Amino acid sequence: MHEVYSAARFARLPTEVQKYHAGFHTSTSELAAIAARSKPKLLVLYHQLYLGPSDGVDLRKEIRKSYSGKVVSSRDLDLF
C-alpha cells in the first residue's frame, strides 16, 4: 500500500507546490521504481493525488510505464 501523486501533472505546478509534493509524497515514477525493486504481489494505491481534476489522469498507467506488476487503485473500505 502506498500513497502517490501524478508525475505527469507535477511539472504544471508552481515551484513551491512542487517542493511540498516532492518532499512529502511519492510520484508515480518514484513509486514504480520502488515497486520494481521490492516486487510486491499487489501494489495498492491510496491517498491518490491527481494534482488537478482526475479526468484524463491514470495513475496506474503512469506506474506501468516502468513497473509490470499488478497495480490497483483503492478507495476506503476496499478489500483485496
QUIRADA-V118419 format. One record per run of one state. SS is the DSSP state (A for helix, B for strand, O for the rest). FROM is the first residue (numbers start at 1). TO is the last residue. If there is no record, write none. Layout:
<<SS;FROM;TO> <SS;FROM;TO>>
//
This chain:
<<O;1;1> <B;2;5> <O;6;6> <A;7;10> <O;11;14> <A;15;24> <O;25;26> <B;27;27> <A;28;38> <O;39;42> <B;43;49> <O;50;58> <A;59;64> <O;65;70> <B;71;73> <O;74;80>>
//
